[in-house]
Structures are given as structure tokens and as C-alpha cells.
Amino acid sequence: MNKPKPVEYITFKQLGDDYDNNTKNFASYDVGDTVLVKDTIYKIRLDVSKNDTDIAFESLGKTESGMPLVWLIVHGYLTESYHAGDKVIVSVHIVARDDGEEIHIDANDIRLA
């Protein structure tokens, strides 16, 4: 009997490191791929005007004063379900854009780890 392969996760920092800002493409992923990311929420805030939640993850770093270096925009309201310090698994979708690739995350793409 074959053992199931363990699921492999990366952090948002690793995903960002895979992205080439010059070509606007990922080295290891293509449009249509879904990447599983496991990371810890550093800060989370709601943008009611856009129906979005902005999330900063620990692996993406922060300034000396504690401000996140990068905020990721997640479509939907998540501030009642998730909080700073929560470890989460995020299904990140690689999508096309006019000049390359980018990521897309919806509210139902996030779950507690």
C-alpha cells in the first residue's frame, strides 16, 4: 500500500522570493497553479469601502517600528474569523494579468492550520 505524499507548504516570503519583478512572473509556478501557503497572521484590518481584508503575514517582515512591509488584499470580510497570531493555510491562485502573473486570494481560500 502506498503512503500518501505529505502536503508541502511554503510561506508568503518564499512565494515572494519566487517572483521576478522584472519579468512579472513566478519562476516555479504558472497561471492556473494553486500554491498552498502556511503562515501566521501578523496584522489584519478591514477595508469596508472595498469589501476587502488586508492581511500582513509574519514571514513578510516588518519595519523597526512594527509596521508590516507588505499587506496582501483578500476579497471578503475576515476580521471576525481570523486574528493576529492565527496560523493559517492559504490556497493562493496564480492568475494572469496584462503584463505577467499575480496572486489572487478569496475569503474561502483561507482556513486555520
TORDOZA-966086 format. One record per atom (N, C-alpha, C, O, CB): residue in three letters; atom name; x, z negated, y. Coordinates in steps of 0.02 Angstrom, whole numbers, m for minus. Glycine has a CB too. Layout:
REM residues N
- Ala; CA; X; Z; Y
...
***
This chain:
REM residues 113
- Met; N; 42; 0; m59
- Met; CA; 0; 0; 0
- Met; C; 44; 0; 62
- Met; O; 91; m40; 68
- Met; CB; m48; m61; 0
- Asn; N; 29; 44; 109
- Asn; CA; 68; 49; 170
- Asn; C; 47; m4; 220
- Asn; O; m12; m16; 231
- Asn; CB; 61; 119; 201
- Lys; N; 97; m34; 251
- Lys; CA; 83; m83; 304
- Lys; C; 65; m44; 368
- Lys; O; 96; 7; 382
- Lys; CB; 144; m131; 316
- Pro; N; 16; m68; 406
- Pro; CA; 2; m35; 469
- Pro; C; 61; m43; 518
- Pro; O; 93; m95; 519
- Pro; CB; m63; m63; 501
- Lys; N; 73; 9; 557
- Lys; CA; 126; 6; 606
- Lys; C; 108; m44; 660
- Lys; O; 50; m46; 682
- Lys; CB; 140; 76; 638
- Pro; N; 155; m85; 682
- Pro; CA; 140; m131; 736
- Pro; C; 128; m91; 801
- Pro; O; 160; m40; 812
- Pro; CB; 197; m183; 746
- Val; N; 83; m116; 841
- Val; CA; 69; m84; 905
- Val; C; 127; m98; 952
- Val; O; 150; m155; 957
- Val; CB; 1; m109; 935
- Glu; N; 150; m47; 986
- Glu; CA; 205; m55; 1033
- Glu; C; 179; m55; 1104
- Glu; O; 141; m10; 1123
- Glu; CB; 258; m1; 1023
- Tyr; N; 199; m104; 1142
- Tyr; CA; 179; m110; 1212
- Tyr; C; 240; m104; 1256
- Tyr; O; 296; m120; 1235
- Tyr; CB; 142; m177; 1225
- Ile; N; 229; m81; 1318
- Ile; CA; 281; m82; 1368
- Ile; C; 254; m121; 1428
- Ile; O; 194; m137; 1430
- Ile; CB; 304; m9; 1389
- Thr; N; 297; m135; 1477
- Thr; CA; 274; m168; 1538
- Thr; C; 263; m114; 1592
- Thr; O; 284; m57; 1583
- Thr; CB; 326; m221; 1563
- Phe; N; 231; m134; 1647
- Phe; CA; 223; m86; 1701
- Phe; C; 290; m66; 1731
- Phe; O; 298; m10; 1756
- Phe; CB; 178; m116; 1755
- Lys; N; 339; m111; 1730
- Lys; CA; 406; m93; 1755
- Lys; C; 435; m38; 1711
- Lys; O; 463; 11; 1737
- Lys; CB; 453; m154; 1755
- Gln; N; 429; m44; 1646
- Gln; CA; 455; 7; 1601
- Gln; C; 419; 74; 1613
- Gln; O; 451; 127; 1612
- Gln; CB; 448; m14; 1528
- Leu; N; 354; 72; 1624
- Leu; CA; 317; 133; 1638
- Leu; C; 341; 164; 1703
- Leu; O; 350; 225; 1708
- Leu; CB; 241; 119; 1641
- Gly; N; 351; 123; 1754
- Gly; CA; 376; 147; 1818
- Gly; C; 446; 176; 1813
- Gly; O; 462; 226; 1845
- Gly; CB; 375; 92; 1869
- Asp; N; 489; 144; 1772
- Asp; CA; 557; 169; 1762
- Asp; C; 557; 237; 1728
- Asp; O; 605; 275; 1736
- Asp; CB; 597; 119; 1721
- Asp; N; 505; 253; 1690
- Asp; CA; 499; 317; 1655
- Asp; C; 477; 373; 1701
- Asp; O; 482; 432; 1683
- Asp; CB; 450; 310; 1596
- Tyr; N; 453; 356; 1761
- Tyr; CA; 427; 405; 1808
- Tyr; C; 482; 432; 1853
- Tyr; O; 522; 394; 1880
- Tyr; CB; 371; 374; 1851
- Asp; N; 485; 499; 1859
- Asp; CA; 534; 531; 1902
- Asp; C; 501; 549; 1968
- Asp; O; 458; 593; 1971
- Asp; CB; 563; 595; 1868
- Asn; N; 520; 515; 2022
- Asn; CA; 489; 528; 2088
- Asn; C; 504; 598; 2115
- Asn; O; 465; 623; 2156
- Asn; CB; 513; 476; 2137
- Asn; N; 558; 629; 2092
- Asn; CA; 574; 696; 2115
- Asn; C; 528; 748; 2084
- Asn; O; 502; 792; 2119
- Asn; CB; 646; 713; 2099
- Thr; N; 518; 744; 2018
- Thr; CA; 475; 793; 1984
- Thr; C; 402; 771; 1982
- Thr; O; 358; 811; 1966
- Thr; CB; 500; 804; 1913
- Lys; N; 389; 708; 1998
- Lys; CA; 321; 678; 1995
- Lys; C; 292; 681; 1924
- Lys; O; 232; 691; 1914
- Lys; CB; 275; 715; 2044
- Asn; N; 336; 672; 1874
- Asn; CA; 316; 673; 1805
- Asn; C; 349; 616; 1766
- Asn; O; 401; 590; 1787
- Asn; CB; 333; 740; 1772
- Phe; N; 318; 597; 1711
- Phe; CA; 346; 548; 1666
- Phe; C; 394; 582; 1617
- Phe; O; 381; 639; 1596
- Phe; CB; 291; 509; 1628
- Ala; N; 448; 550; 1600
- Ala; CA; 496; 578; 1552
- Ala; C; 469; 575; 1481
- Ala; O; 480; 621; 1441
- Ala; CB; 562; 540; 1556
- Ser; N; 433; 521; 1464
- Ser; CA; 413; 510; 1394
- Ser; C; 339; 522; 1381
- Ser; O; 317; 518; 1323
- Ser; CB; 429; 440; 1375
- Tyr; N; 299; 537; 1433
- Tyr; CA; 227; 543; 1424
- Tyr; C; 203; 608; 1457
- Tyr; O; 233; 634; 1504
- Tyr; CB; 191; 482; 1454
- Asp; N; 147; 632; 1430
- Asp; CA; 117; 694; 1456
- Asp; C; 45; 681; 1477
- Asp; O; 15; 631; 1458
- Asp; CB; 120; 750; 1404
- Val; N; 17; 727; 1516
- Val; CA; m53; 723; 1535
- Val; C; m95; 719; 1472
- Val; O; m85; 757; 1424
- Val; CB; m74; 785; 1578
- Gly; N; m142; 671; 1471
- Gly; CA; m184; 660; 1413
- Gly; C; m162; 601; 1370
- Gly; O; m200; 576; 1329
- Gly; CB; m187; 722; 1370
- Asp; N; m99; 579; 1379
- Asp; CA; m75; 521; 1341
- Asp; C; m106; 457; 1367
- Asp; O; m123; 451; 1426
- Asp; CB; 3; 517; 1344
- Thr; N; m113; 408; 1322
- Thr; CA; m133; 341; 1340
- Thr; C; m76; 294; 1320
- Thr; O; m53; 294; 1263
- Thr; CB; m200; 320; 1305
- Val; N; m53; 254; 1368
- Val; CA; 3; 209; 1358
- Val; C; m24; 138; 1358
- Val; O; m62; 119; 1402
- Val; CB; 58; 219; 1413
- Leu; N; m4; 98; 1309
- Leu; CA; m25; 28; 1306
- Leu; C; 26; m16; 1341
- Leu; O; 85; m18; 1322
- Leu; CB; m35; 5; 1232
- Val; N; 3; m50; 1392
- Val; CA; 46; m93; 1432
- Val; C; 24; m166; 1423
- Val; O; m36; m181; 1426
- Val; CB; 44; m73; 1507
- Lys; N; 72; m210; 1411
- Lys; CA; 58; m282; 1408
- Lys; C; 98; m314; 1464
- Lys; O; 159; m307; 1467
- Lys; CB; 76; m313; 1338
- Asp; N; 64; m349; 1508
- Asp; CA; 97; m378; 1566
- Asp; C; 56; m438; 1590
- Asp; O; 2; m451; 1564
- Asp; CB; 105; m325; 1624
- Thr; N; 83; m475; 1637
- Thr; CA; 50; m534; 1665
- Thr; C; 30; m520; 1737
- Thr; O; 69; m494; 1776
- Thr; CB; 95; m596; 1661
- Ile; N; m32; m538; 1754
- Ile; CA; m56; m528; 1821
- Ile; C; m21; m577; 1867
- Ile; O; m21; m638; 1855
- Ile; CB; m133; m537; 1825
- Tyr; N; 10; m551; 1920
- Tyr; CA; 43; m594; 1970
- Tyr; C; m6; m612; 2026
- Tyr; O; m13; m670; 2044
- Tyr; CB; 105; m558; 1999
- Lys; N; m41; m562; 2053
- Lys; CA; m92; m572; 2105
- Lys; C; m148; m522; 2093
- Lys; O; m137; m469; 2064
- Lys; CB; m62; m564; 2176
- Ile; N; m208; m541; 2114
- Ile; CA; m266; m497; 2106
- Ile; C; m311; m506; 2167
- Ile; O; m322; m562; 2190
- Ile; CB; m304; m513; 2040
- Arg; N; m336; m450; 2193
- Arg; CA; m381; m453; 2252
- Arg; C; m432; m397; 2247
- Arg; O; m419; m344; 2218
- Arg; CB; m340; m448; 2318
- Leu; N; m489; m409; 2277
- Leu; CA; m545; m362; 2275
- Leu; C; m547; m322; 2340
- Leu; O; m539; m350; 2394
- Leu; CB; m611; m399; 2265
- Asp; N; m559; m257; 2334
- Asp; CA; m571; m214; 2392
- Asp; C; m643; m189; 2387
- Asp; O; m656; m136; 2358
- Asp; CB; m520; m153; 2394
- Val; N; m689; m227; 2415
- Val; CA; m760; m213; 2409
- Val; C; m777; m145; 2439
- Val; O; m820; m109; 2412
- Val; CB; m801; m267; 2444
- Ser; N; m744; m126; 2493
- Ser; CA; m761; m63; 2527
- Ser; C; m748; m2; 2482
- Ser; O; m778; 51; 2492
- Ser; CB; m720; m57; 2591
- Lys; N; m702; m9; 2434
- Lys; CA; m686; 48; 2391
- Lys; C; m708; 38; 2318
- Lys; O; m697; 82; 2276
- Lys; CB; m611; 60; 2392
- Asn; N; m740; m19; 2303
- Asn; CA; m760; m35; 2235
- Asn; C; m699; m37; 2189
- Asn; O; m701; m14; 2131
- Asn; CB; m812; 16; 2209
- Asp; N; m644; m63; 2214
- Asp; CA; m581; m66; 2177
- Asp; C; m555; m138; 2175
- Asp; O; m572; m180; 2216
- Asp; CB; m529; m20; 2208
- Thr; N; m512; m150; 2126
- Thr; CA; m474; m212; 2122
- Thr; C; m401; m194; 2125
- Thr; O; m378; m149; 2089
- Thr; CB; m491; m252; 2056
- Asp; N; m364; m227; 2168
- Asp; CA; m292; m217; 2173
- Asp; C; m258; m271; 2132
- Asp; O; m272; m331; 2140
- Asp; CB; m267; m218; 2248
- Ile; N; m213; m251; 2086
- Ile; CA; m179; m298; 2043
- Ile; C; m104; m288; 2048
- Ile; O; m79; m232; 2044
- Ile; CB; m203; m291; 1970
- Ala; N; m68; m343; 2057
- Ala; CA; 5; m343; 2054
- Ala; C; 26; m376; 1989
- Ala; O; m1; m429; 1971
- Ala; CB; 37; m380; 2117
- Phe; N; 72; m346; 1953
- Phe; CA; 95; m372; 1889
- Phe; C; 165; m400; 1896
- Phe; O; 206; m375; 1934
- Phe; CB; 93; m317; 1835
- Glu; N; 179; m453; 1857
- Glu; CA; 243; m488; 1862
- Glu; C; 303; m443; 1851
- Glu; O; 354; m451; 1885
- Glu; CB; 245; m544; 1812
- Ser; N; 299; m396; 1805
- Ser; CA; 357; m354; 1791
- Ser; C; 376; m308; 1848
- Ser; O; 432; m282; 1850
- Ser; CB; 345; m313; 1729
- Leu; N; 330; m297; 1895
- Leu; CA; 344; m251; 1951
- Leu; C; 381; m284; 2008
- Leu; O; 403; m250; 2055
- Leu; CB; 280; m222; 1976
- Gly; N; 389; m350; 2005
- Gly; CA; 430; m385; 2053
- Gly; C; 394; m405; 2116
- Gly; O; 336; m388; 2127
- Gly; CB; 488; m343; 2072
- Lys; N; 430; m443; 2158
- Lys; CA; 403; m469; 2220
- Lys; C; 459; m478; 2270
- Lys; O; 518; m480; 2251
- Lys; CB; 365; m535; 2209
- Thr; N; 442; m484; 2333
- Thr; CA; 491; m495; 2385
- Thr; C; 513; m568; 2383
- Thr; O; 484; m608; 2346
- Thr; CB; 463; m477; 2455
- Glu; N; 563; m586; 2422
- Glu; CA; 586; m655; 2426
- Glu; C; 531; m702; 2451
- Glu; O; 530; m761; 2433
- Glu; CB; 647; m661; 2471
- Ser; N; 485; m675; 2491
- Ser; CA; 431; m717; 2517
- Ser; C; 371; m719; 2469
- Ser; O; 321; m752; 2483
- Ser; CB; 407; m690; 2585
- Gly; N; 377; m685; 2411
- Gly; CA; 325; m689; 2361
- Gly; C; 273; m634; 2363
- Gly; O; 226; m634; 2324
- Gly; CB; 290; m753; 2367
- Met; N; 281; m586; 2409
- Met; CA; 234; m530; 2412
- Met; C; 250; m479; 2357
- Met; O; 308; m464; 2346
- Met; CB; 235; m496; 2482
- Pro; N; 198; m453; 2323
- Pro; CA; 210; m403; 2271
- Pro; C; 243; m340; 2300
- Pro; O; 228; m320; 2357
- Pro; CB; 144; m384; 2236
- Leu; N; 287; m310; 2262
- Leu; CA; 318; m247; 2282
- Leu; C; 270; m188; 2272
- Leu; O; 272; m140; 2309
- Leu; CB; 383; m236; 2243
- Val; N; 228; m193; 2221
- Val; CA; 182; m138; 2203
- Val; C; 113; m167; 2186
- Val; O; 108; m216; 2148
- Val; CB; 210; m97; 2143
- Trp; N; 61; m137; 2213
- Trp; CA; m8; m152; 2194
- Trp; C; m35; m92; 2156
- Trp; O; m27; m35; 2178
- Trp; CB; m53; m169; 2257
- Leu; N; m66; m103; 2099
- Leu; CA; m100; m50; 2063
- Leu; C; m174; m54; 2076
- Leu; O; m203; m109; 2077
- Leu; CB; m85; m54; 1986
- Ile; N; m205; 2; 2087
- Ile; CA; m277; 5; 2101
- Ile; C; m314; 17; 2036
- Ile; O; m301; 65; 2000
- Ile; CB; m294; 60; 2154
- Val; N; m362; m27; 2022
- Val; CA; m404; m21; 1962
- Val; C; m475; m11; 1987
- Val; O; m500; m49; 2028
- Val; CB; m398; m84; 1915
- His; N; m508; 40; 1962
- His; CA; m576; 56; 1983
- His; C; m625; 7; 1952
- His; O; m632; 4; 1891
- His; CB; m594; 129; 1965
- Gly; N; m660; m31; 1995
- Gly; CA; m709; m80; 1972
- Gly; C; m692; m150; 1997
- Gly; O; m638; m161; 2025
- Gly; CB; m713; m80; 1897
- Tyr; N; m738; m196; 1986
- Tyr; CA; m730; m266; 2008
- Tyr; C; m703; m307; 1950
- Tyr; O; m735; m311; 1897
- Tyr; CB; m797; m295; 2034
- Leu; N; m645; m338; 1959
- Leu; CA; m615; m377; 1904
- Leu; C; m597; m448; 1922
- Leu; O; m573; m486; 1880
- Leu; CB; m554; m342; 1880
- Thr; N; m608; m468; 1985
- Thr; CA; m583; m533; 2007
- Thr; C; m620; m593; 1976
- Thr; O; m594; m649; 1978
- Thr; CB; m588; m538; 2082
- Glu; N; m679; m582; 1948
- Glu; CA; m713; m638; 1915
- Glu; C; m692; m644; 1842
- Glu; O; m698; m698; 1813
- Glu; CB; m788; m628; 1918
- Ser; N; m666; m590; 1813
- Ser; CA; m646; m590; 1743
- Ser; C; m572; m606; 1732
- Ser; O; m554; m632; 1679
- Ser; CB; m662; m524; 1712
- Tyr; N; m530; m590; 1781
- Tyr; CA; m458; m597; 1773
- Tyr; C; m429; m635; 1832
- Tyr; O; m455; m631; 1888
- Tyr; CB; m424; m529; 1765
- His; N; m374; m671; 1819
- His; CA; m343; m713; 1870
- His; C; m267; m708; 1865
- His; O; m240; m687; 1814
- His; CB; m366; m786; 1864
- Ala; N; m233; m729; 1917
- Ala; CA; m160; m733; 1916
- Ala; C; m139; m776; 1857
- Ala; O; m167; m829; 1844
- Ala; CB; m132; m761; 1983
- Gly; N; m89; m753; 1821
- Gly; CA; m64; m788; 1762
- Gly; C; m92; m763; 1697
- Gly; O; m65; m778; 1643
- Gly; CB; m79; m861; 1769
- Asp; N; m146; m724; 1699
- Asp; CA; m175; m696; 1638
- Asp; C; m129; m643; 1608
- Asp; O; m105; m599; 1644
- Asp; CB; m245; m667; 1651
- Lys; N; m117; m647; 1543
- Lys; CA; m82; m595; 1507
- Lys; C; m134; m544; 1485
- Lys; O; m184; m563; 1454
- Lys; CB; m40; m623; 1446
- Val; N; m123; m481; 1501
- Val; CA; m173; m429; 1487
- Val; C; m141; m370; 1452
- Val; O; m80; m358; 1456
- Val; CB; m208; m407; 1551
- Ile; N; m183; m333; 1417
- Ile; CA; m165; m269; 1388
- Ile; C; m204; m216; 1426
- Ile; O; m265; m222; 1434
- Ile; CB; m179; m266; 1310
- Val; N; m169; m165; 1449
- Val; CA; m200; m113; 1490
- Val; C; m189; m45; 1457
- Val; O; m132; m27; 1441
- Val; CB; m171; m113; 1563
- Ser; N; m243; m8; 1447
- Ser; CA; m238; 61; 1423
- Ser; C; m230; 105; 1485
- Ser; O; m278; 114; 1523
- Ser; CB; m301; 82; 1380
- Val; N; m171; 132; 1494
- Val; CA; m155; 173; 1553
- Val; C; m159; 246; 1533
- Val; O; m128; 268; 1485
- Val; CB; m84; 155; 1581
- His; N; m198; 284; 1571
- His; CA; m208; 355; 1556
- His; C; m164; 397; 1602
- His; O; m164; 388; 1663
- His; CB; m283; 375; 1564
- Ile; N; m126; 443; 1573
- Ile; CA; m85; 489; 1611
- Ile; C; m129; 549; 1628
- Ile; O; m155; 583; 1584
- Ile; CB; m20; 511; 1572
- Val; N; m138; 561; 1693
- Val; CA; m181; 615; 1716
- Val; C; m143; 663; 1761
- Val; O; m90; 646; 1789
- Val; CB; m243; 587; 1753
- Ala; N; m170; 723; 1768
- Ala; CA; m139; 774; 1811
- Ala; C; m157; 762; 1883
- Ala; O; m211; 737; 1899
- Ala; CB; m159; 845; 1789
- Arg; N; m112; 782; 1927
- Arg; CA; m126; 785; 1997
- Arg; C; m97; 850; 2022
- Arg; O; m62; 885; 1985
- Arg; CB; m97; 723; 2036
- Asp; N; m111; 868; 2084
- Asp; CA; m89; 933; 2109
- Asp; C; m15; 947; 2100
- Asp; O; 4; 1003; 2084
- Asp; CB; m106; 939; 2182
- Asp; N; 26; 897; 2110
- Asp; CA; 98; 908; 2108
- Asp; C; 134; 870; 2052
- Asp; O; 194; 858; 2056
- Asp; CB; 128; 888; 2173
- Gly; N; 98; 852; 1999
- Gly; CA; 130; 817; 1943
- Gly; C; 82; 774; 1904
- Gly; O; 26; 795; 1889
- Gly; CB; 186; 774; 1969
- Glu; N; 104; 713; 1888
- Glu; CA; 64; 667; 1847
- Glu; C; 59; 600; 1883
- Glu; O; 101; 583; 1924
- Glu; CB; 96; 658; 1776
- Glu; N; 6; 563; 1866
- Glu; CA; m2; 496; 1891
- Glu; C; m41; 456; 1840
- Glu; O; m61; 483; 1788
- Glu; CB; m39; 495; 1960
- Ile; N; m51; 391; 1853
- Ile; CA; m88; 349; 1806
- Ile; C; m158; 337; 1832
- Ile; O; m171; 340; 1893
- Ile; CB; m52; 282; 1794
- His; N; m204; 324; 1786
- His; CA; m273; 307; 1803
- His; C; m294; 248; 1760
- His; O; m283; 247; 1699
- His; CB; m321; 368; 1792
- Ile; N; m324; 198; 1792
- Ile; CA; m347; 138; 1757
- Ile; C; m417; 121; 1780
- Ile; O; m430; 116; 1840
- Ile; CB; m299; 78; 1769
- Asp; N; m464; 114; 1733
- Asp; CA; m532; 91; 1748
- Asp; C; m539; 18; 1726
- Asp; O; m498; m7; 1687
- Asp; CB; m585; 135; 1713
- Ala; N; m591; m14; 1750
- Ala; CA; m603; m85; 1734
- Ala; C; m607; m97; 1659
- Ala; O; m583; m148; 1634
- Ala; CB; m667; m109; 1768
- Asn; N; m637; m51; 1622
- Asn; CA; m644; m61; 1549
- Asn; C; m580; m46; 1511
- Asn; O; m580; m49; 1449
- Asn; CB; m701; m19; 1523
- Asp; N; m526; m28; 1546
- Asp; CA; m462; m16; 1514
- Asp; C; m419; m79; 1509
- Asp; O; m363; m76; 1484
- Asp; CB; m424; 37; 1552
- Ile; N; m444; m136; 1533
- Ile; CA; m406; m198; 1534
- Ile; C; m440; m250; 1490
- Ile; O; m501; m257; 1490
- Ile; CB; m399; m225; 1607
- Arg; N; m399; m287; 1452
- Arg; CA; m425; m343; 1412
- Arg; C; m372; m397; 1409
- Arg; O; m313; m384; 1417
- Arg; CB; m446; m320; 1341
- Leu; N; m393; m458; 1396
- Leu; CA; m345; m513; 1389
- Leu; C; m303; m502; 1326
- Leu; O; m327; m478; 1275
- Leu; CB; m382; m581; 1384
- Ala; N; m239; m520; 1332
- Ala; CA; m193; m511; 1275
- Ala; C; m202; m566; 1225
- Ala; O; m168; m568; 1173
- Ala; CB; m120; m509; 1299
***
